[in-house]
Amino acid sequence: MLKLFGQKQNKSDKGVLTPEVNFDKVVVTTTDLLTTIQTIAKEHQISPKRLDFKILSYKTFRKKEGSSEEITTPAKEDMLDPNVKFEQELRIEIFLKEERASFPIPISLSANSDFTTIRAVVKPQENISYFEGLEAEIIAEIDRRKAKAGILLGLQDEMMRKSVKKLVAIIRVNGALSKQTSFVVCEGIPMKEAVTNQLIEHYIDEENKQSNTMHVVSKGELVLEVIKAQPGENGRNCKGEMLIPNQVELSESGIDIKVSEDFEIKEEEDRILYYAKTAGHISRGVDNSFEIKEELVVDSVSVKTTGDINGGEESEVSVTIREDDSVVDAVGPGVEIDTFEINIAGSVANNAKIKAQKAQIKGQTHQSSYVEANSLQIHLHKGKAEGDIVEIDILEGGIVYADSVRVKQFNGGEVHAQRVYIGEITNNAKVYASHHIEIDKITGNGNLFVVDAAAQRNFQEKFEVLSQKLSDVNYKLKKLPKLLKNKKHKIKTESESIAEIQKVLAEMKKYGKTPLASMTMKLKDHQNRIKEFNSLLQELKDAKLQAETLKEELAELNTSVLKAKVIHKSPWKEFNEVKFKLIEPPIEVSFLPKEGEVTRELALADTDEGEYQIKRGA
């Protein structure tokens, strides 16, 4: 909002001395307020800044084609007619500014950019004296400021007068204004710009817009919107100035698009809306034809040709990428794919990210790639993968986080899961499992097998949540006994006096006397104290039970390790290691097999002395 004329002090108000002049009040009629004040100031050889004015009356004239008539309020049809002009004639009294006391209420005017809305802004102020006629004085001050800014008087007067009446009511009751308030004192008619035919593709994310990105929509989603061409409409601001929109050529034919039966069409007066009947990939033809496909089949995906595929796991869209040449990437560098199901015939390049419910990669994954799917199959994995069930033909330096992992050929890398099943493992592999490890054959050295509850996904989050809850409960268990002790002591010390009060109240009731309020209040307080004590006692019992439950849940995090087994179906190779790790107590037990040793099954067992050791099974 533009600030117009605010509350200001003249120089004399600030203590600066000004030379005395002889100036008698002047009453004039004018259609140009500021020019008139300047002319009179010049005639009297003083600065226009030393003159002030008040409005005695005003008239509004409607002028059209050489005619002029006085009106009260401009009609809306006249406001929108570019051939009509408005002129106001003000009858004003001009006087020296120092002869006018500053207005007691800080009022300023502000306007929007085209001056179609003018608001009065009243700042907070303490100690405002109410007097008869304050309402009229405020309206006169607002009109004075409007006139000085060249704003027509008499527009939206009714709205302004209601707002001023409320303002004065607050001042009358409170003798002050505690917060800033504002209200409309003039409202013109805003201009409406012409609207050309437009096609809005709502399925495209404007913040990360890529013209080549493949987009997926959900059922019921607004996909397309055609804005119908509309001519602009004239407006007029509070200065009486006509606002005329820029002229644009409007096409009668509109935008011609073709949609398949996959869209639900809703036509409104100024637009046509197209909603998806089903989830799928948006396919746009060169002739502005649109259809929704549940299956997307492409040769390859890259940033330059296709862009990302953004659908989401709930979209139920299947993506097939057919490129199977080992030299050419099926999924190019930096591409992000988010869909329900994806089948990739070839390889996934560096920094590519894939997320789906089901995923199959028949080629290899780059070291810096990331794949996440509930059900995931990869031929050769070198990157990072995460899922519920992951199956890998060859794991070569890659990392896997899952619930269940099956690897046919393990040539280095890491696996973190609940259960791990390995066909053949060579060198320098690390396997972390919380429940089970099973290996058909070890042919190399430097491999590490760790049974640790922390290997399962989201373990750390579960552990921290349970630990924090137990900490909170333990704090409550320390605090509650002290509170109970204080309550119990208070109840015990006042029990004799309460017994006396009860006896007196019983006697008064017997003889129909009204009990004393103080006695009744003491008895009620005592009863409330007993209720609070019982409530705290129950809270203590609940906290003890909750603490035991949380301790059991934390202890159960160790349970998988105590029940877990490491199974190796062939003779061991030396320089491989098996570890069992407990959280509580923090114990780590290792097994280093000898070359050719046949130990089919390993498990953790506790001894009679409360210690733990690895139990071997043939």
C-alpha positions in Angstrom: 0.0 0.0 0.0 1.2 3.5 -0.8 1.2 5.9 2.1 -0.5 9.2 1.3 -0.9 12.0 3.8 0.0 11.1 7.4 -0.1 13.0 10.7 2.8 15.6 10.6 3.8 18.6 12.6 4.6 21.9 11.1 7.9 23.6 12.0 6.3 25.8 14.6 5.0 22.6 16.4 8.7 21.5 16.7 9.8 24.7 18.4 11.2 26.4 15.3 10.3 30.1 15.3 8.5 31.4 12.2 8.0 35.1 11.2 4.7 36.6 12.0 2.5 37.4 8.9 -0.8 39.1 8.5 -3.2 36.7 6.9 -6.9 36.8 7.1 -8.9 33.6 6.6 -10.0 33.1 3.0 -13.1 31.2 1.8 -12.9 30.0 -1.8 -14.6 27.6 -4.2 -12.1 25.4 -6.2 -11.9 22.3 -8.4 -8.1 22.2 -8.0 -7.3 22.3 -4.3 -3.5 22.3 -4.3 -3.2 24.9 -7.1 -5.6 27.2 -5.3 -3.6 27.1 -2.1 -0.4 27.8 -4.0 -1.9 30.8 -5.7 -3.2 32.3 -2.5 0.2 31.7 -0.8 1.9 33.5 -3.7 -0.5 36.4 -3.5 0.3 36.8 0.2 4.0 36.2 -0.3 4.1 33.2 2.1 5.1 29.6 1.8 2.2 27.2 0.8 3.5 25.0 3.7 2.2 27.6 6.2 -1.3 27.3 4.9 -4.0 24.8 6.0 -7.7 24.4 5.1 -10.9 22.8 6.1 -13.8 21.7 3.9 -17.0 23.6 4.3 -19.0 21.7 1.6 -18.5 20.0 -1.8 -20.4 19.2 -5.0 -19.9 16.4 -7.4 -20.5 16.8 -11.2 -21.0 14.3 -13.9 -19.7 15.4 -17.3 -20.4 13.8 -20.6 -20.4 15.1 -24.2 -20.4 18.8 -23.2 -23.1 18.3 -20.5 -22.7 18.7 -16.8 -25.0 17.8 -13.9 -24.7 17.7 -10.2 -25.0 14.2 -8.6 -24.8 12.8 -5.1 -23.0 9.5 -5.7 -21.7 8.2 -9.1 -23.7 5.3 -10.5 -21.8 2.1 -11.4 -22.6 2.4 -15.1 -21.1 5.9 -15.1 -18.0 4.7 -13.3 -17.4 2.2 -16.1 -18.2 4.6 -19.0 -14.9 6.0 -20.4 -16.9 9.0 -21.9 -17.9 10.1 -18.4 -15.7 12.4 -16.3 -16.2 13.4 -12.7 -15.3 16.7 -11.1 -15.6 17.9 -7.5 -16.0 21.5 -6.5 -14.8 22.2 -3.0 -15.8 25.1 -0.8 -12.9 25.6 1.6 -11.6 27.9 4.3 -7.9 28.6 4.1 -6.0 29.8 7.2 -2.5 29.8 8.7 -1.5 26.3 9.8 -0.4 27.5 13.3 -4.0 28.6 13.9 -5.2 25.0 13.7 -4.6 22.6 16.6 -3.0 19.2 15.6 -5.6 16.5 15.3 -5.8 14.4 18.5 -5.9 11.0 16.8 -3.0 9.8 14.5 -4.7 9.1 11.2 -3.0 8.4 7.9 -4.2 7.2 4.5 -2.8 4.4 2.4 -3.6 3.2 -1.1 -3.0 0.2 -3.3 -1.0 0.6 -6.5 -3.9 1.7 -8.8 -5.7 3.8 -6.1 -8.9 1.7 -6.3 -8.8 1.1 -2.5 -8.0 3.8 0.0 -7.7 2.9 3.7 -7.5 5.0 6.8 -4.9 3.7 9.3 -5.3 4.7 12.9 -2.3 4.0 15.2 -2.6 3.1 18.9 -2.7 6.0 21.3 -3.3 6.4 25.1 -5.6 9.0 26.7 -7.9 10.0 24.0 -10.7 12.3 25.3 -14.1 11.6 24.0 -16.5 14.6 23.2 -19.7 15.2 21.4 -18.9 15.6 17.7 -15.8 13.5 17.7 -17.3 11.2 15.0 -17.9 14.2 12.7 -14.4 15.6 13.4 -12.8 12.3 12.4 -14.9 12.1 9.2 -14.0 15.7 8.4 -10.3 15.0 9.0 -10.4 11.9 6.7 -12.2 13.9 4.0 -9.6 16.7 4.3 -6.8 14.2 3.8 -8.6 12.6 0.8 -9.1 16.0 -0.8 -5.5 16.8 -0.4 -4.5 13.5 -2.2 -7.0 14.3 -5.0 -9.4 11.5 -4.0 -13.1 12.0 -4.7 -15.3 12.5 -1.7 -18.6 10.7 -1.2 -17.5 7.3 -2.5 -18.2 4.5 0.0 -19.2 7.0 2.6 -21.6 4.6 4.2 -18.8 2.0 4.8 -16.5 4.7 6.2 -19.1 6.2 8.5 -19.9 2.7 10.0 -16.2 2.1 10.7 -15.8 5.6 12.3 -18.8 5.0 14.5 -17.2 1.7 15.8 -13.9 3.5 16.3 -15.5 6.3 18.4 -17.4 3.7 20.5 -14.1 2.1 21.5 -12.6 5.5 22.4 -15.7 6.4 24.4 -15.5 3.2 26.5 -11.7 2.8 26.8 -10.5 6.4 26.5 -7.7 5.0 24.3 -6.8 2.8 21.3 -4.8 -0.2 22.3 -4.0 -1.5 18.8 -3.7 -0.2 15.3 -6.8 -0.4 13.2 -7.6 0.3 9.5 -10.8 0.6 7.4 -11.8 1.4 3.9 -12.6 5.1 3.2 -13.0 4.9 -0.6 -13.3 2.0 -3.0 -13.3 2.3 -6.7 -13.7 -0.4 -9.4 -10.6 -2.4 -10.2 -9.8 -3.0 -13.8 -9.8 -6.5 -15.1 -7.1 -7.4 -17.6 -8.0 -9.3 -20.8 -7.4 -13.0 -20.6 -6.1 -14.9 -23.6 -6.6 -18.6 -24.3 -4.3 -20.6 -22.0 -3.5 -24.3 -21.4 -2.3 -25.0 -17.9 -0.7 -28.4 -17.3 -1.2 -28.9 -13.6 0.7 -32.2 -13.5 4.0 -30.3 -14.2 5.8 -29.1 -11.0 6.5 -25.5 -11.8 9.3 -25.2 -9.1 11.4 -27.9 -10.8 10.0 -27.7 -14.3 11.7 -29.8 -17.0 10.1 -29.9 -20.4 11.3 -33.5 -20.9 10.3 -34.9 -17.5 7.9 -37.9 -17.6 5.1 -37.1 -15.2 2.7 -39.5 -13.5 -0.8 -38.5 -12.1 -3.1 -40.0 -9.5 -6.7 -40.9 -9.9 -8.9 -37.8 -9.4 -6.1 -35.4 -9.9 -6.6 -32.2 -11.9 -4.4 -32.7 -14.9 -5.3 -30.0 -17.5 -7.1 -26.7 -17.5 -8.1 -24.6 -20.5 -8.7 -20.9 -19.7 -11.2 -19.4 -22.1 -10.4 -16.1 -23.6 -12.1 -13.1 -21.9 -12.1 -9.4 -22.8 -10.8 -7.0 -20.2 -13.1 -4.7 -18.2 -12.7 -1.0 -17.5 -12.3 0.3 -14.0 -12.1 3.6 -12.3 -10.0 4.6 -9.3 -10.8 6.8 -6.3 -9.4 9.8 -8.0 -12.0 9.4 -10.7 -9.5 8.4 -13.3 -10.5 5.8 -15.9 -8.6 2.5 -15.8 -8.5 0.9 -19.3 -6.9 -2.6 -19.8 -4.4 -3.3 -22.6 -6.0 -4.4 -25.7 -5.1 -8.0 -26.8 -6.3 -10.0 -29.8 -8.8 -12.6 -28.6 -9.0 -15.8 -30.6 -12.6 -17.1 -31.0 -11.4 -20.7 -31.7 -9.7 -21.2 -28.3 -7.2 -23.9 -27.6 -7.9 -27.2 -29.3 -6.8 -30.2 -27.2 -7.7 -33.9 -27.6 -8.0 -36.2 -24.6 -8.6 -39.9 -24.3 -11.4 -41.5 -22.3 -9.0 -41.5 -19.3 -10.2 -38.0 -18.5 -13.3 -36.6 -16.8 -14.2 -33.2 -18.3 -15.9 -30.4 -16.3 -16.8 -27.2 -18.2 -17.3 -23.9 -16.3 -18.2 -20.5 -17.6 -14.6 -19.3 -18.0 -12.6 -22.6 -18.1 -12.6 -26.3 -18.9 -11.1 -28.8 -16.3 -9.7 -32.2 -17.1 -9.4 -34.8 -14.2 -7.7 -38.2 -14.3 -10.0 -41.1 -14.2 -7.1 -43.4 -13.5 -3.5 -43.2 -12.3 -0.8 -43.4 -14.9 1.8 -41.7 -17.0 0.8 -38.6 -19.0 1.5 -39.0 -22.7 1.3 -35.8 -24.8 1.2 -36.0 -28.6 2.5 -33.3 -31.0 -1.1 -32.4 -31.9 -2.0 -31.5 -28.3 -3.5 -34.9 -27.6 -3.3 -36.3 -24.1 -3.7 -39.8 -22.7 -3.0 -41.6 -19.5 -1.0 -44.8 -19.8 -0.6 -47.3 -16.9 2.5 -48.8 -18.5 5.5 -46.7 -19.8 7.9 -48.4 -22.2 11.0 -46.6 -23.3 14.4 -47.6 -24.8 16.4 -45.6 -22.2 16.1 -42.8 -19.7 18.4 -39.9 -19.5 18.4 -36.3 -18.3 18.6 -34.9 -21.9 16.0 -37.1 -23.6 13.3 -38.2 -21.2 14.2 -36.5 -17.9 13.1 -37.9 -14.5 10.1 -40.1 -14.1 8.0 -38.8 -11.1 5.1 -41.0 -10.2 5.3 -42.3 -6.7 5.0 -45.8 -5.4 1.2 -45.4 -5.0 0.7 -44.6 -8.7 0.5 -48.2 -9.9 2.4 -47.2 -13.0 4.8 -49.8 -14.5 7.9 -48.6 -16.3 9.9 -50.8 -18.7 13.3 -49.7 -20.0 14.5 -51.9 -22.8 18.1 -50.9 -23.4 20.2 -54.0 -22.7 23.6 -53.1 -24.3 26.3 -53.3 -21.7 28.1 -50.3 -23.2 25.0 -48.0 -23.1 23.2 -47.1 -19.8 19.6 -48.0 -19.6 19.2 -45.4 -16.9 21.5 -42.5 -17.4 23.6 -40.5 -14.9 21.7 -38.4 -12.4 18.2 -39.6 -13.4 15.6 -40.0 -10.7 12.8 -42.5 -11.1 9.9 -42.9 -8.7 7.2 -45.3 -9.7 5.2 -48.4 -8.6 7.0 -51.1 -10.7 10.1 -50.9 -12.9 11.9 -53.4 -15.1 15.3 -52.4 -16.4 16.9 -54.6 -19.1 20.3 -53.0 -18.8 22.4 -51.0 -16.4 21.9 -48.1 -14.0 24.5 -45.3 -14.3 26.3 -43.1 -11.6 24.2 -40.9 -9.3 20.9 -42.4 -10.6 18.2 -42.9 -8.0 15.4 -45.5 -8.3 12.4 -45.9 -5.9 9.6 -48.4 -6.5 7.5 -51.1 -4.9 8.9 -53.7 -7.2 12.2 -53.4 -9.2 14.2 -55.7 -11.5 17.6 -54.7 -12.9 19.0 -57.2 -15.3 22.3 -55.3 -15.9 24.5 -53.7 -13.2 24.3 -50.8 -10.8 27.0 -48.1 -10.6 28.9 -47.6 -7.3 27.2 -44.2 -6.7 23.7 -45.4 -7.7 20.8 -45.9 -5.3 17.9 -48.4 -5.6 15.0 -48.8 -3.1 12.2 -51.2 -3.5 10.1 -53.5 -1.3 10.9 -56.4 -3.7 14.2 -55.9 -5.5 16.1 -58.1 -8.0 19.6 -57.1 -9.3 21.9 -59.1 -11.5 25.2 -57.3 -10.7 25.2 -54.8 -7.8 27.9 -52.3 -7.1 25.9 -49.4 -5.7 23.6 -49.0 -2.7 20.3 -50.9 -2.4 17.5 -51.0 0.2 14.3 -53.0 0.5 12.3 -55.6 2.2 13.3 -58.6 0.1 16.5 -58.2 -2.0 17.8 -60.9 -4.4 21.2 -60.4 -6.1 23.0 -62.6 -8.5 26.5 -61.0 -8.1 27.3 -58.6 -5.3 30.6 -56.8 -6.1 31.5 -54.1 -3.6 27.9 -52.9 -3.2 26.0 -52.2 0.0 22.6 -53.6 0.9 20.1 -52.8 3.7 17.1 -55.1 3.8 15.0 -57.5 5.9 15.9 -60.5 3.8 18.8 -60.8 1.4 19.8 -63.6 -1.0 23.1 -63.4 -2.8 24.3 -66.1 -5.3 27.9 -64.8 -5.7 29.3 -62.5 -3.0 32.6 -60.8 -4.2 33.0 -58.1 -1.5 30.7 -55.5 -0.2 28.3 -55.2 2.8 25.0 -56.6 3.7 22.9 -55.4 6.7 19.7 -57.4 7.2 17.7 -59.6 9.5 18.3 -62.8 7.4 21.1 -63.3 4.9 21.4 -66.3 2.5 24.6 -66.6 0.4 25.5 -69.1 -2.3 29.2 -68.6 -2.7 31.4 -65.9 -1.0 34.9 -65.0 -2.0 36.9 -62.3 -0.3 36.6 -59.2 1.9 32.8 -59.3 2.4 31.0 -58.1 5.5 27.7 -59.6 6.6 25.7 -58.1 9.5 22.5 -59.9 10.4 20.2 -59.8 13.4 18.4 -63.2 13.0 20.1 -65.6 10.6 23.2 -66.1 8.3 23.4 -69.1 6.0 26.3 -69.7 3.6 26.6 -72.6 1.1 30.4 -72.1 0.4 33.3 -69.9 1.3 36.2 -69.9 -1.2 38.2 -66.9 0.0 39.5 -65.0 3.1 39.0 -61.8 5.0 35.2 -62.2 5.4 33.4 -61.0 8.5 30.1 -62.4 9.7 28.4 -60.5 12.6 25.2 -61.4 14.4 24.0 -58.1 15.9 20.5 -56.9 16.7 21.5 -53.5 15.4 21.9 -54.9 11.9 18.1 -54.8 11.3 16.6 -51.7 9.6 15.2 -49.0 11.9 16.9 -50.6 14.9 18.5 -47.4 16.1 15.3 -45.5 15.9 13.4 -48.3 17.9 16.2 -48.4 20.5 16.3 -44.6 21.0 12.5 -44.4 21.3 12.4 -47.2 23.9 15.3 -45.7 25.8 13.8 -42.3 25.9 10.5 -43.6 27.1 12.2 -45.6 29.8 14.2 -42.5 30.8 11.0 -40.5 31.1 9.3 -43.2 33.2 12.3 -43.5 35.5 12.2 -39.7 36.1 8.6 -40.0 37.0 9.3 -42.9 39.4 11.8 -40.7 41.2 9.4 -37.7 41.4 6.1 -39.4 42.4 7.1 -40.9 45.7 8.1 -37.5 47.1 4.8 -36.0 45.9 2.9 -38.9 47.5 4.8 -38.5 50.8 4.0 -34.7 51.0 0.3 -35.4 50.2 0.1 -38.2 52.7 1.7 -36.0 55.5 -0.7 -33.2 54.8 -3.8 -35.5 54.9 -2.6 -37.1 58.2 -1.9 -33.7 59.9 -5.3 -32.3 59.2 -7.3 -35.5 59.8 -8.2 -34.6 63.4 -9.4 -31.1 62.6 -11.4 -32.6 59.6 -13.0 -35.1 62.0 -14.1 -32.2 64.2 -15.5 -30.3 61.2 -17.5 -33.4 60.1 -18.9 -33.7 63.6 -20.0 -30.1 63.8 -21.5 -30.2 60.3 -23.5 -33.3 61.2 -24.9 -31.5 64.3 -25.8 -28.4 62.3 -27.5 -30.5 59.7 -29.4 -32.3 62.5 -30.9 -29.0 63.8 -31.4 -27.6 60.3 -28.7 -24.9 60.5 -26.8 -23.6 57.5 -23.2 -24.8 57.6 -20.4 -22.2 57.6 -18.8 -21.7 54.1 -15.3 -21.8 55.6 -16.0 -25.3 57.2 -17.5 -26.6 54.0 -14.5 -25.3 52.0 -12.0 -27.0 54.3 -13.8 -30.3 54.0 -13.9 -30.0 50.2 -10.2 -29.3 50.1 -9.4 -32.3 52.2 -11.5 -34.6 50.0 -9.8 -33.2 46.9 -6.4 -33.9 48.5 -7.4 -37.5 49.1 -8.5 -37.8 45.4 -5.2 -36.3 44.2 -3.3 -38.8 46.5 -5.2 -41.8 45.1 -4.6 -40.5 41.5 -0.9 -40.1 42.1 -0.8 -43.6 43.7 -2.4 -45.1 40.6 0.0 -43.1 38.4 3.0 -44.6 40.3 1.6 -48.1 39.8 1.1 -47.5 36.1 4.7 -46.1 35.8 6.2 -49.1 37.5 4.3 -51.4 35.1 5.3 -49.3 32.1 9.0 -49.4 33.2 8.9 -53.2 33.4 7.3 -53.4 30.0 9.9 -51.1 28.4 12.8 -53.0 30.0 11.3 -56.2 28.5 11.0 -54.6 25.1 14.6 -53.4 25.3 15.7 -56.9 26.4 13.8 -58.4 23.4 16.1 -56.5 21.1 18.8 -59.0 22.2 16.5 -62.0 21.7 17.2 -62.3 18.0 20.9 -62.7 18.8 20.3 -65.3 21.4 18.2 -67.3 19.0 20.3 -66.7 15.8 22.4 -69.2 14.0 25.3 -69.0 11.5 25.1 -71.9 9.2 28.0 -72.9 6.8 27.4 -76.0 4.7 31.0 -76.6 3.6 34.5 -76.7 5.2 35.7 -73.3 6.6 38.6 -71.3 5.1 40.9 -69.7 7.5 41.1 -65.9 8.1 37.4 -65.6 8.2 35.6 -64.5 11.4 32.2 -64.9 13.0 31.0 -62.6 15.8 28.0 -62.5 18.1 27.3 -59.1 19.7 24.9 -58.4 22.6 23.6 -54.9 23.5 22.9 -55.6 27.2 25.1 -56.8 28.7 27.6 -55.3 26.1 29.3 -58.5 25.1 31.1 -59.6 21.9 32.1 -63.2 21.3 34.2 -64.3 18.3 35.0 -67.5 16.4 38.0 -67.9 14.1 37.7 -71.1 12.2 40.7 -73.1 11.1 41.4 -74.1 7.5 39.2 -77.1 6.5 37.3 -77.1 9.8 33.8 -78.5 9.5 31.5 -76.7 11.8 28.1 -76.5 10.2 26.2 -74.5 12.9 27.2 -71.7 15.2 25.1 -70.1 18.0 25.5 -68.1 21.1 24.9 -69.8 24.5 25.2 -68.7 28.1 27.1 -70.7 30.7 26.1 -71.5 34.2 28.3 -68.7 35.4 26.3 -66.1 33.4 29.0 -65.8 30.7 28.5 -66.3 27.0 30.3 -68.5 24.5 29.8 -69.7 20.9 28.3 -73.2 20.7 29.4 -75.3 17.7 27.2 -77.8 16.0 28.2 -80.4 13.5 
